[in-house]
Every structure is written in C-alpha cells, then in structure tokens.
Amino acid sequence: MEPMTDDEIRAIKADYDADLDKAMQRRDERLRAAIASGRKQADLVRITEWSREAVRQALNPEAREAVRRARAAKKEVTG
C-alpha cells in the first residue's frame, strides 16, 4: 500500500472542516428556534451545559465572526 499523498491528507481536514461548519449551522438554527419558541438563553446554557459565550455566539453569528476576526488578528501579531 502506498502512503497517502499530501493532497489526500489535506482533503481529510477540508472534509472535516466542511462537516463541522454544517453541523454548527444546524445547531445554531435549532438554538435560535428554541429562543423563538420562548426559551431563554439561560435555559439553553443550563440544559446544554455549554458556556454562556458559546450559546451567545451560536445565537448571534455576527458575534462569532467578531471573535474569529479578533483571534486571527492576534495570531498574526503573535506569529
């Protein structure tokens, strides 16, 4: 058996990232539906046992993007 190529290994990561992104979108939609149904953010935190920040970002995609941009900028500065 031949070793996997670099491209085959990169495809593993790309597939994982795509699947993770889809799962996050589905989760976020379902959490927003829970809020629309009358549940509170505190309920979601208590029931899911996720942090308040994780739930806040799931409910507010703009907040998640702001955090991603800040992390990317920090990474560029620190190398």
Secondary structure, DSSP 8 states (H G I E B T S, - for coil): -----HHHHHHHHHHHHHHHHHHHHHHHHHHHHHHHTT--HHHHHHHH---HHHHHHHH-HHHHHHHHHHHHHHHHHH-
